[in-house]
Amino acid sequence: MTDDARSPFDHPANALVLEVFRLNGALIRCGDALVKPLGLTSARWQVLGSIAHGRGTFSVARLADNMGLARQSVQRIVDELAEAGLVGFEPNPAHKRAKLVVMTPRGQRVFVRATELWRPIADAMAGGLALRELRKTTDNLAALRGRLEDQADNGSSE
């Protein structure tokens, strides 16, 4: 068999990507079910998490960059969260038009509750894996993401 005749699924990176896609799907399904009683979806919960991570110092563009998503999709979710009373906006000293997104007290309570619901699932997911292994997996995924982003930034597919 020549290199050209190999299946695209023979490459080890492809197996990894497929598994990451499957993991993402499982996380979304699990997250949607977990936070539905709180009036959230996985997407809304993810945005709340990015807001919590930024501690009120992120604009929508920065939130989107933090999550690796398009600004427009994050803007739509932020608008939904604002309409639900979970987030608000504050002036941004670095930019007149790009307001900072902050959690309201209600949003903070909902996010804390979602985090409490998630913790036993995270513990079960990580069960049996050494902390060192989890950190190494995280580091490897971050390195792969960085390489992919570098290629995209350089306009290269090689």
N, CA, C and O atoms as a DFTB+ gen file, in Angstrom:
632 C
 N C O
     1  1       0.848      -1.171       0.000
     2  2       0.000       0.000       0.000
     3  2       0.892       1.232       0.000
     4  3       1.820       1.329       0.804
     5  1       0.623       2.149      -0.876
     6  2       1.408       3.377      -0.936
     7  2       0.830       4.397       0.032
     8  3      -0.289       4.247       0.523
     9  1       1.618       5.445       0.298
    10  2       1.139       6.502       1.185
    11  2      -0.147       7.129       0.674
    12  3      -1.023       7.489       1.461
    13  1      -0.265       7.261      -0.656
    14  2      -1.448       7.886      -1.235
    15  2      -2.694       7.031      -1.056
    16  3      -3.808       7.554      -1.074
    17  1      -2.522       5.727      -0.883
    18  2      -3.668       4.829      -0.776
    19  2      -4.162       4.677       0.658
    20  3      -5.193       4.047       0.894
    21  1      -3.448       5.239       1.601
    22  2      -3.856       5.104       3.003
    23  2      -5.142       5.871       3.271
    24  3      -5.419       6.903       2.661
    25  1      -5.895       5.345       4.180
    26  2      -7.112       6.021       4.611
    27  2      -6.734       7.271       5.404
    28  3      -5.748       7.255       6.141
    29  1      -7.492       8.342       5.265
    30  2      -7.188       9.528       6.072
    31  2      -7.329       9.247       7.566
    32  3      -6.817      10.002       8.393
    33  1      -8.019       8.168       7.912
    34  2      -8.220       7.852       9.321
    35  2      -7.061       7.052       9.911
    36  3      -7.060       6.730      11.099
    37  1      -6.072       6.735       9.071
    38  2      -4.890       6.015       9.560
    39  2      -3.933       6.932      10.314
    40  3      -3.136       6.459      11.125
    41  1      -4.000       8.212      10.061
    42  2      -3.074       9.156      10.709
    43  2      -3.430       9.280      12.186
    44  3      -4.600       9.480      12.513
    45  1      -2.454       9.168      13.089
    46  2      -2.760       9.235      14.529
    47  2      -3.401      10.556      14.952
    48  3      -4.191      10.579      15.896
    49  1      -3.079      11.641      14.277
    50  2      -3.706      12.919      14.628
    51  2      -5.197      12.893      14.306
    52  3      -5.995      13.520      15.003
    53  1      -5.574      12.167      13.248
    54  2      -6.990      12.084      12.891
    55  2      -7.789      11.323      13.940
    56  3      -8.919      11.693      14.258
    57  1      -7.197      10.255      14.477
    58  2      -7.861       9.502      15.545
    59  2      -8.060      10.400      16.769
    60  3      -9.107      10.364      17.414
    61  1      -7.053      11.192      17.071
    62  2      -7.149      12.117      18.196
    63  2      -8.251      13.155      17.952
    64  3      -9.066      13.422      18.835
    65  1      -8.268      13.734      16.754
    66  2      -9.274      14.751      16.431
    67  2     -10.674      14.154      16.527
    68  3     -11.576      14.780      17.084
    69  1     -10.861      12.968      15.996
    70  2     -12.166      12.320      16.062
    71  2     -12.587      12.115      17.511
    72  3     -13.745      12.339      17.863
    73  1     -11.649      11.692      18.346
    74  2     -11.976      11.486      19.764
    75  2     -12.296      12.812      20.463
    76  3     -13.182      12.863      21.315
    77  1     -11.581      13.880      20.107
    78  2     -11.876      15.206      20.675
    79  2     -13.283      15.647      20.256
    80  3     -14.029      16.193      21.069
    81  1     -13.644      15.411      18.988
    82  2     -14.999      15.739      18.534
    83  2     -16.038      14.950      19.320
    84  3     -17.064      15.492      19.730
    85  1     -15.761      13.663      19.526
    86  2     -16.696      12.837      20.301
    87  2     -16.796      13.325      21.739
    88  3     -17.889      13.394      22.301
    89  1     -15.662      13.663      22.331
    90  2     -15.655      14.191      23.695
    91  2     -16.443      15.494      23.761
    92  3     -17.229      15.696      24.687
    93  1     -16.242      16.378      22.789
    94  2     -16.978      17.637      22.758
    95  2     -18.489      17.378      22.699
    96  3     -19.261      18.018      23.412
    97  1     -18.899      16.445      21.853
    98  2     -20.322      16.114      21.765
    99  2     -20.861      15.584      23.082
   100  3     -21.949      15.962      23.514
   101  1     -20.091      14.702      23.720
   102  2     -20.511      14.150      25.009
   103  2     -20.585      15.239      26.076
   104  3     -21.506      15.252      26.893
   105  1     -19.614      16.151      26.068
   106  2     -19.628      17.257      27.034
   107  2     -20.845      18.158      26.825
   108  3     -21.475      18.586      27.792
   109  1     -21.171      18.443      25.582
   110  2     -22.328      19.287      25.297
   111  2     -23.618      18.600      25.743
   112  3     -24.464      19.225      26.383
   113  1     -23.772      17.313      25.407
   114  2     -24.981      16.583      25.824
   115  2     -25.099      16.538      27.350
   116  3     -26.166      16.799      27.905
   117  1     -24.001      16.207      28.016
   118  2     -23.986      16.139      29.476
   119  2     -24.263      17.513      30.079
   120  3     -25.080      17.654      30.989
   121  1     -23.571      18.520      29.557
   122  2     -23.745      19.872      30.072
   123  2     -25.152      20.393      29.884
   124  3     -25.716      21.006      30.790
   125  1     -25.729      20.154      28.704
   126  2     -27.100      20.600      28.460
   127  2     -28.064      19.999      29.478
   128  3     -28.907      20.703      30.032
   129  1     -27.937      18.691      29.724
   130  2     -28.811      18.032      30.695
   131  2     -28.547      18.540      32.108
   132  3     -29.480      18.720      32.891
   133  1     -27.292      18.767      32.431
   134  2     -26.909      19.184      33.773
   135  2     -27.455      20.567      34.130
   136  3     -27.977      20.772      35.225
   137  1     -27.329      21.515      33.195
   138  2     -27.679      22.903      33.523
   139  2     -29.068      23.325      33.041
   140  3     -29.481      24.463      33.266
   141  1     -29.786      22.425      32.384
   142  2     -31.142      22.758      31.925
   143  2     -32.040      23.233      33.071
   144  3     -32.774      24.206      32.898
   145  1     -32.004      22.572      34.243
   146  2     -32.850      23.055      35.351
   147  2     -32.497      24.475      35.814
   148  3     -33.297      25.128      36.484
   149  1     -31.312      24.943      35.458
   150  2     -30.889      26.292      35.832
   151  2     -31.246      27.308      34.754
   152  3     -30.930      28.490      34.891
   153  1     -31.899      26.864      33.684
   154  2     -32.257      27.746      32.588
   155  2     -31.095      28.028      31.646
   156  3     -31.100      29.027      30.928
   157  1     -30.105      27.149      31.649
   158  2     -28.922      27.333      30.809
   159  2     -28.828      26.241      29.757
   160  3     -29.511      25.219      29.828
   161  1     -27.973      26.483      28.788
   162  2     -27.496      25.481      27.846
   163  2     -25.990      25.380      28.063
   164  3     -25.403      26.197      28.772
   165  1     -25.378      24.389      27.458
   166  2     -23.917      24.294      27.559
   167  2     -23.254      25.553      27.020
   168  3     -22.269      26.029      27.585
   169  1     -23.787      26.092      25.934
   170  2     -23.194      27.294      25.335
   171  2     -23.281      28.476      26.294
   172  3     -22.308      29.211      26.458
   173  1     -24.419      28.662      26.918
   174  2     -24.564      29.766      27.886
   175  2     -23.663      29.551      29.094
   176  3     -23.055      30.493      29.603
   177  1     -23.584      28.316      29.543
   178  2     -22.728      27.991      30.682
   179  2     -21.267      28.243      30.334
   180  3     -20.513      28.757      31.160
   181  1     -20.862      27.887      29.122
   182  2     -19.495      28.124      28.684
   183  2     -19.175      29.611      28.669
   184  3     -18.091      30.015      29.091
   185  1     -20.099      30.424      28.192
   186  2     -19.872      31.870      28.169
   187  2     -19.806      32.405      29.594
   188  3     -18.951      33.237      29.901
   189  1     -20.691      31.943      30.464
   190  2     -20.613      32.364      31.875
   191  2     -19.254      31.990      32.468
   192  3     -18.681      32.753      33.246
   193  1     -18.748      30.830      32.102
   194  2     -17.437      30.415      32.586
   195  2     -16.325      31.331      32.105
   196  3     -15.397      31.640      32.852
   197  1     -16.424      31.761      30.862
   198  2     -15.415      32.687      30.341
   199  2     -15.523      34.044      31.033
   200  3     -14.510      34.691      31.299
   201  1     -16.748      34.471      31.323
   202  2     -16.948      35.722      32.057
   203  2     -16.356      35.592      33.457
   204  3     -15.678      36.502      33.934
   205  1     -16.612      34.459      34.115
   206  2     -16.047      34.227      35.450
   207  2     -14.526      34.208      35.389
   208  3     -13.859      34.749      36.271
   209  1     -13.986      33.595      34.364
   210  2     -12.536      33.535      34.191
   211  2     -11.946      34.936      34.049
   212  3     -10.884      35.226      34.600
   213  1     -12.631      35.794      33.316
   214  2     -12.147      37.160      33.105
   215  2     -12.424      38.098      34.254
   216  3     -11.893      39.208      34.294
   217  1     -13.253      37.665      35.192
   218  2     -13.577      38.479      36.382
   219  2     -14.019      39.894      36.023
   220  3     -13.621      40.872      36.656
   221  1     -14.856      39.972      34.981
   222  2     -15.413      41.268      34.611
   223  2     -14.484      42.163      33.826
   224  3     -14.752      43.355      33.671
   225  1     -13.385      41.602      33.325
   226  2     -12.414      42.421      32.586
   227  2     -12.416      42.119      31.086
   228  3     -11.579      42.642      30.351
   229  1     -13.358      41.271      30.621
   230  2     -13.383      40.862      29.218
   231  2     -14.538      41.511      28.468
   232  3     -15.661      41.576      28.968
   233  1     -14.248      41.984      27.277
   234  2     -15.285      42.400      26.336
   235  2     -15.785      41.143      25.622
   236  3     -15.233      40.058      25.809
   237  1     -16.826      41.289      24.808
   238  2     -17.319      40.142      24.043
   239  2     -16.215      39.588      23.146
   240  3     -16.059      38.371      23.041
   241  1     -15.453      40.458      22.503
   242  2     -14.374      39.990      21.623
   243  2     -13.352      39.176      22.407
   244  3     -12.876      38.153      21.914
   245  1     -13.011      39.602      23.596
   246  2     -12.039      38.886      24.426
   247  2     -12.626      37.569      24.921
   248  3     -11.920      36.563      24.986
   249  1     -13.919      37.566      25.271
   250  2     -14.582      36.319      25.663
   251  2     -14.505      35.307      24.526
   252  3     -14.169      34.142      24.737
   253  1     -14.822      35.768      23.316
   254  2     -14.805      34.887      22.154
   255  2     -13.402      34.337      21.921
   256  3     -13.233      33.146      21.660
   257  1     -12.408      35.195      22.015
   258  2     -11.023      34.758      21.833
   259  2     -10.643      33.741      22.905
   260  3      -9.969      32.753      22.611
   261  1     -11.062      33.969      24.121
   262  2     -10.773      33.073      25.240
   263  2     -11.349      31.677      24.997
   264  3     -10.776      30.674      25.423
   265  1     -12.492      31.629      24.306
   266  2     -13.156      30.347      24.056
   267  2     -12.839      29.772      22.683
   268  3     -13.211      28.637      22.387
   269  1     -12.160      30.539      21.846
   270  2     -11.872      30.065      20.499
   271  2     -13.094      30.053      19.603
   272  3     -13.208      29.216      18.708
   273  1     -14.011      30.986      19.844
   274  2     -15.257      31.050      19.080
   275  2     -15.357      32.365      18.324
   276  3     -14.589      33.297      18.563
   277  1     -16.308      32.422      17.414
   278  2     -16.559      33.646      16.656
   279  2     -17.223      34.690      17.555
   280  3     -18.094      34.361      18.362
   281  1     -16.808      35.942      17.411
   282  2     -17.352      37.016      18.226
   283  2     -18.876      37.111      18.081
   284  3     -19.576      37.353      19.064
   285  1     -19.383      36.925      16.883
   286  2     -20.820      37.061      16.642
   287  2     -21.628      36.031      17.426
   288  3     -22.685      36.353      17.968
   289  1     -21.136      34.800      17.487
   290  2     -21.879      33.775      18.229
   291  2     -21.845      34.054      19.725
   292  3     -22.833      33.829      20.423
   293  1     -20.717      34.541      20.216
   294  2     -20.629      34.882      21.636
   295  2     -21.497      36.097      21.937
   296  3     -22.132      36.157      22.990
   297  1     -21.533      37.056      21.032
   298  2     -22.385      38.232      21.225
   299  2     -23.852      37.820      21.365
   300  3     -24.571      38.336      22.221
   301  1     -24.288      36.886      20.517
   302  2     -25.676      36.415      20.580
   303  2     -25.972      35.804      21.945
   304  3     -27.018      36.070      22.537
   305  1     -25.051      34.986      22.441
   306  2     -25.258      34.336      23.742
   307  2     -25.195      35.356      24.867
   308  3     -25.994      35.282      25.801
   309  1     -24.274      36.302      24.806
   310  2     -24.190      37.355      25.823
   311  2     -25.494      38.151      25.845
   312  3     -25.990      38.499      26.917
   313  1     -26.044      38.437      24.684
   314  2     -27.317      39.160      24.628
   315  2     -28.433      38.354      25.281
   316  3     -29.269      38.914      25.991
   317  1     -28.451      37.047      25.047
   318  2     -29.441      36.174      25.685
   319  2     -29.260      36.167      27.202
   320  3     -30.236      36.225      27.950
   321  1     -28.011      36.095      27.648
   322  2     -27.731      36.094      29.087
   323  2     -28.128      37.422      29.720
   324  3     -28.626      37.453      30.846
   325  1     -27.911      38.514      29.001
   326  2     -28.305      39.834      29.510
   327  2     -29.824      39.919      29.616
   328  3     -30.356      40.430      30.601
   329  1     -30.513      39.420      28.607
   330  2     -31.981      39.425      28.617
   331  2     -32.524      38.594      29.779
   332  3     -33.574      38.912      30.338
   333  1     -31.810      37.537      30.138
   334  2     -32.206      36.677      31.259
   335  2     -31.777      37.242      32.607
   336  3     -32.085      36.660      33.647
   337  1     -31.070      38.369      32.601
   338  2     -30.642      38.995      33.853
   339  2     -29.428      38.356      34.492
   340  3     -29.179      38.548      35.682
   341  1     -28.660      37.586      33.707
   342  2     -27.501      36.899      34.266
   343  2     -26.203      37.674      34.085
   344  3     -25.240      37.455      34.818
   345  1     -26.174      38.578      33.113
   346  2     -24.987      39.405      32.892
   347  2     -25.418      40.844      32.641
   348  3     -26.565      41.130      32.300
   349  1     -24.467      41.721      32.822
   350  2     -24.658      43.131      32.531
   351  2     -23.397      43.665      31.881
   352  3     -22.480      42.911      31.556
   353  1     -23.364      44.960      31.698
   354  2     -22.244      45.591      30.995
   355  2     -21.731      46.768      31.811
   356  3     -22.490      47.474      32.475
   357  1     -20.418      46.955      31.741
   358  2     -19.780      48.092      32.407
   359  2     -18.870      48.793      31.412
   360  3     -18.422      48.182      30.442
   361  1     -18.596      50.060      31.644
   362  2     -17.683      50.771      30.731
   363  2     -16.310      50.110      30.702
   364  3     -15.829      49.568      31.696
   365  1     -15.708      50.177      29.536
   366  2     -14.380      49.613      29.328
   367  2     -13.398      50.772      29.223
   368  3     -13.452      51.530      28.255
   369  1     -12.502      50.929      30.195
   370  2     -11.567      52.049      30.138
   371  2     -10.634      51.998      28.925
   372  3     -10.065      53.018      28.536
   373  1     -10.476      50.811      28.326
   374  2      -9.574      50.664      27.187
   375  2     -10.278      50.879      25.840
   376  3      -9.622      51.005      24.806
   377  1     -11.616      50.920      25.861
   378  2     -12.346      51.017      24.601
   379  2     -13.731      51.596      24.868
   380  3     -14.485      51.055      25.678
   381  1     -14.065      52.682      24.198
   382  2     -15.344      53.354      24.475
   383  2     -16.559      52.518      24.097
   384  3     -17.563      52.537      24.809
   385  1     -16.485      51.784      22.991
   386  2     -17.665      51.064      22.507
   387  2     -17.747      49.622      22.982
   388  3     -18.847      49.088      23.120
   389  1     -16.627      48.985      23.234
   390  2     -16.610      47.564      23.620
   391  2     -16.750      47.452      25.134
   392  3     -15.759      47.469      25.864
   393  1     -17.977      47.338      25.588
   394  2     -18.248      47.246      27.030
   395  2     -17.678      45.950      27.606
   396  3     -17.488      44.963      26.896
   397  1     -17.415      45.983      28.896
   398  2     -16.997      44.788      29.620
   399  2     -18.243      44.013      30.031
   400  3     -19.250      44.609      30.414
   401  1     -18.177      42.701      29.953
   402  2     -19.306      41.849      30.325
   403  2     -19.068      41.362      31.751
   404  3     -18.019      40.798      32.062
   405  1     -20.058      41.589      32.609
   406  2     -19.941      41.201      34.014
   407  2     -21.169      40.384      34.416
   408  3     -22.265      40.576      33.889
   409  1     -20.960      39.481      35.349
   410  2     -22.087      38.709      35.867
   411  2     -22.864      39.538      36.867
   412  3     -22.290      40.283      37.661
   413  1     -24.165      39.401      36.817
   414  2     -25.008      39.994      37.844
   415  2     -24.949      39.073      39.063
   416  3     -24.453      37.951      38.958
   417  1     -25.443      39.522      40.209
   418  2     -25.491      38.605      41.359
   419  2     -26.270      37.322      41.041
   420  3     -25.885      36.235      41.472
   421  1     -27.359      37.452      40.289
   422  2     -28.124      36.263      39.888
   423  2     -27.272      35.361      38.995
   424  3     -27.269      34.143      39.171
   425  1     -26.561      35.941      38.052
   426  2     -25.690      35.164      37.178
   427  2     -24.613      34.450      37.963
   428  3     -24.285      33.300      37.672
   429  1     -24.065      35.118      38.950
   430  2     -23.034      34.503      39.797
   431  2     -23.608      33.310      40.556
   432  3     -22.959      32.269      40.655
   433  1     -24.818      33.452      41.090
   434  2     -25.445      32.337      41.822
   435  2     -25.684      31.142      40.886
   436  3     -25.422      29.996      41.253
   437  1     -26.177      31.418      39.689
   438  2     -26.432      30.345      38.723
   439  2     -25.122      29.662      38.334
   440  3     -25.058      28.436      38.250
   441  1     -24.081      30.457      38.099
   442  2     -22.793      29.873      37.723
   443  2     -22.220      29.022      38.856
   444  3     -21.692      27.939      38.602
   445  1     -22.313      29.486      40.086
   446  2     -21.824      28.714      41.236
   447  2     -22.591      27.396      41.341
   448  3     -22.000      26.348      41.599
   449  1     -23.905      27.455      41.141
   450  2     -24.717      26.226      41.216
   451  2     -24.327      25.256      40.103
   452  3     -24.212      24.055      40.348
   453  1     -24.124      25.757      38.886
   454  2     -23.701      24.897      37.774
   455  2     -22.366      24.240      38.092
   456  3     -22.159      23.062      37.804
   457  1     -21.472      25.003      38.683
   458  2     -20.154      24.478      39.052
   459  2     -20.288      23.383      40.104
   460  3     -19.590      22.370      40.045
   461  1     -21.181      23.587      41.063
   462  2     -21.417      22.568      42.092
   463  2     -21.975      21.289      41.475
   464  3     -21.583      20.188      41.862
   465  1     -22.884      21.430      40.520
   466  2     -23.455      20.265      39.854
   467  2     -22.400      19.526      39.019
   468  3     -22.426      18.299      38.918
   469  1     -21.486      20.277      38.431
   470  2     -20.460      19.699      37.563
   471  2     -19.374      18.964      38.337
   472  3     -18.840      17.968      37.849
   473  1     -19.040      19.435      39.531
   474  2     -17.887      18.902      40.264
   475  2     -17.899      17.372      40.398
   476  3     -16.868      16.754      40.133
   477  1     -19.002      16.728      40.794
   478  2     -18.945      15.263      40.901
   479  2     -18.743      14.574      39.548
   480  3     -18.146      13.499      39.480
   481  1     -19.234      15.184      38.490
   482  2     -19.034      14.616      37.157
   483  2     -17.559      14.742      36.769
   484  3     -16.968      13.804      36.234
   485  1     -16.981      15.893      37.038
   486  2     -15.555      16.093      36.748
   487  2     -14.710      15.122      37.548
   488  3     -13.750      14.551      37.030
   489  1     -15.068      14.933      38.822
   490  2     -14.325      13.988      39.660
   491  2     -14.423      12.569      39.110
   492  3     -13.430      11.842      39.077
   493  1     -15.624      12.176      38.677
   494  2     -15.812      10.832      38.129
   495  2     -15.061      10.679      36.808
   496  3     -14.465       9.633      36.547
   497  1     -15.088      11.711      35.984
   498  2     -14.384      11.676      34.704
   499  2     -12.887      11.490      34.908
   500  3     -12.239      10.729      34.190
   501  1     -12.354      12.186      35.883
   502  2     -10.907      12.149      36.130
   503  2     -10.507      10.969      37.005
   504  3      -9.320      10.691      37.178
   505  1     -11.488      10.284      37.551
   506  2     -11.204       9.168      38.455
   507  2     -10.285       8.138      37.831
   508  3     -10.481       7.732      36.685
   509  1      -9.293       7.722      38.579
   510  2      -8.361       6.715      38.110
   511  2      -7.219       7.260      37.274
   512  3      -6.299       6.519      36.929
   513  1      -7.261       8.545      36.942
   514  2      -6.165       9.151      36.182
   515  2      -5.322       9.998      37.125
   516  3      -5.847      10.754      37.943
   517  1      -4.034       9.860      36.999
   518  2      -3.130      10.653      37.828
   519  2      -3.211      12.120      37.399
   520  3      -3.363      12.431      36.218
   521  1      -3.108      13.000      38.375
   522  2      -3.120      14.431      38.097
   523  2      -2.065      14.787      37.052
   524  3      -2.308      15.613      36.173
   525  1      -0.913      14.171      37.150
   526  2       0.170      14.394      36.185
   527  2      -0.274      14.043      34.769
   528  3       0.047      14.763      33.824
   529  1      -1.015      12.933      34.615
   530  2      -1.501      12.512      33.299
   531  2      -2.507      13.523      32.737
   532  3      -2.461      13.867      31.556
   533  1      -3.400      13.983      33.586
   534  2      -4.387      14.968      33.138
   535  2      -3.715      16.263      32.700
   536  3      -4.079      16.848      31.680
   537  1      -2.741      16.702      33.472
   538  2      -2.025      17.933      33.107
   539  2      -1.252      17.759      31.807
   540  3      -1.196      18.674      30.987
   541  1      -0.660      16.592      31.620
   542  2       0.084      16.319      30.389
   543  2      -0.869      16.301      29.187
   544  3      -0.538      16.823      28.123
   545  1      -2.037      15.708      29.359
   546  2      -3.036      15.703      28.287
   547  2      -3.462      17.125      27.954
   548  3      -3.569      17.487      26.782
   549  1      -3.703      17.918      28.967
   550  2      -4.075      19.321      28.758
   551  2      -2.969      20.064      28.025
   552  3      -3.232      20.807      27.079
   553  1      -1.740      19.863      28.458
   554  2      -0.595      20.517      27.807
   555  2      -0.477      20.101      26.345
   556  3      -0.227      20.936      25.476
   557  1      -0.657      18.806      26.075
   558  2      -0.561      18.318      24.704
   559  2      -1.671      18.904      23.828
   560  3      -1.418      19.315      22.696
   561  1      -2.885      18.941      24.347
   562  2      -3.990      19.521      23.573
   563  2      -3.753      21.006      23.313
   564  3      -4.031      21.495      22.218
   565  1      -3.246      21.719      24.301
   566  2      -2.947      23.150      24.119
   567  2      -1.850      23.337      23.065
   568  3      -1.917      24.262      22.255
   569  1      -0.853      22.468      23.076
   570  2       0.226      22.564      22.079
   571  2      -0.310      22.305      20.677
   572  3       0.054      23.004      19.732
   573  1      -1.171      21.304      20.542
   574  2      -1.764      21.014      19.232
   575  2      -2.629      22.179      18.754
   576  3      -2.580      22.559      17.585
   577  1      -3.413      22.736      19.660
   578  2      -4.235      23.898      19.310
   579  2      -3.357      25.058      18.872
   580  3      -3.661      25.724      17.882
   581  1      -2.287      25.305      19.585
   582  2      -1.366      26.389      19.236
   583  2      -0.773      26.211      17.852
   584  3      -0.665      27.170      17.088
   585  1      -0.389      24.989      17.528
   586  2       0.166      24.719      16.200
   587  2      -0.869      24.965      15.114
   588  3      -0.567      25.540      14.068
   589  1      -2.083      24.526      15.373
   590  2      -3.154      24.722      14.399
   591  2      -3.462      26.210      14.215
   592  3      -3.665      26.675      13.093
   593  1      -3.496      26.942      15.314
   594  2      -3.730      28.390      15.226
   595  2      -2.591      29.089      14.495
   596  3      -2.829      30.008      13.712
   597  1      -1.355      28.661      14.744
   598  2      -0.209      29.242      14.028
   599  2      -0.332      29.014      12.532
   600  3      -0.072      29.917      11.736
   601  1      -0.727      27.811      12.150
   602  2      -0.893      27.521      10.725
   603  2      -2.004      28.368      10.120
   604  3      -1.869      28.874       9.006
   605  1      -3.105      28.521      10.857
   606  2      -4.212      29.332      10.357
   607  2      -3.787      30.790      10.231
   608  3      -4.137      31.458       9.258
   609  1      -3.035      31.286      11.209
   610  2      -2.563      32.669      11.182
   611  2      -1.598      32.909      10.020
   612  3      -1.552      34.002       9.456
   613  1      -0.833      31.879       9.670
   614  2       0.132      32.002       8.581
   615  2      -0.475      31.662       7.218
   616  3       0.197      31.759       6.192
   617  1      -1.751      31.262       7.217
   618  2      -2.412      30.924       5.972
   619  2      -1.860      29.664       5.337
   620  3      -1.934      29.484       4.122
   621  1      -1.306      28.795       6.166
   622  2      -0.673      27.574       5.659
   623  2      -1.441      26.362       6.115
   624  3      -2.003      26.346       7.211
   625  1      -1.467      25.354       5.286
   626  2      -2.061      24.077       5.687
   627  2      -1.005      22.990       5.808
   628  3      -1.333      21.815       5.973
   629  1       0.248      23.377       5.727
   630  2       1.335      22.397       5.809
   631  2       1.912      22.344       7.201
   632  3       2.837      21.574       7.457
